[in-house]
Amino acid sequence: MIRSLLLAGIALASAAPAIAQHDLELPAQPPVLPPPPMAAQEGSDWVIYPVRDNVFMLSGPSGNVAVQIGRDGLAVVDTGEAGEARDLVTQIRRLSDKPIRYIFNTGSDAAHTGGNTTVAAGGVDLVGGSEGSGLLGNGGGAPILAHEQVMFHLLEAEIYEGLPTLTYFVEQKDVHFNGGPISLIHAPGHNSGNSLAMFRRADVVAAGDVYAPDRYPFIDIDRGGSITDYLASLNHLIAITVPEFNQQGGTLVIPGHGRLSDEGDIGEYRDMVTFIRDRVKAMMDRGMSLDDITAARPTFDYDPLFGADAGDVFVGQIYRSLSQEGE
Ligand SMILES: [Zn+2]
């Protein structure tokens, strides 16, 4: 800024060509990368990454958690495995001692809901009182908001603690919190109950199992997963992310598992999933069996990243999913 003001001053003081030269000067690009992680606390398995505008990514052994801090208190997206929850709460308390007012679950897997009870107990129900806190209440703890399918999956698994206390079943559920909207967007595919959680003011999305760049997608067909829904949800995620410069920066995405990402990263991942789905489909259309397709290794060029065994599992899931759709 100071440099460009000086240049402008020189330009004004001299002849026209200097002004033209000044016009060619591009403004400095703001940094596209968020700041580095905070130093990990000794004995803790979690690493805290400041993302933007008081939204943090907490990265633990089982996956990522998003925390937003503001005037109303804390919103927490996902709660990790049960065994990591006390450590997680300790790490959240390093950031703020304000009450946890909301918990959002992006899906029903234990890696995302296991800590619900422990994290909710550290919270306070903001919507209690006259409005009530939904179906079950939460003993005064923070309300837990998720797609209704999350509740169904947990009940099917005979899990009765840490259940969502507020559920939604429409395409999108918006909550106004900390001076801006947080949107839960239904994004099925991994299973039937996944959501994207978007901090709209900070322009940060917690993607849960819609996007995990450290592994192949997992299509949990027994819980309503589908490769077609999965790709649609990945494309939905791309549609709501806006790059800042050269497909980098802009909307930041906290994956369910793996490193902080931007739209360019998700585009590459989507392309991979599309290539593999298309290969499996083309082989199915030629009448090949699952064994033949697996032997042809449709994931061969990505297996060095994610592992050949995981590739075989993914191919089997695509095959099963597409077979069901064809019925
Ligand atoms: Zn997950």
Residues whose N, C-alpha, C, O or C-beta is under 5 A from the ligand:
A	BS01	ZN	D109 A111 D209 G256
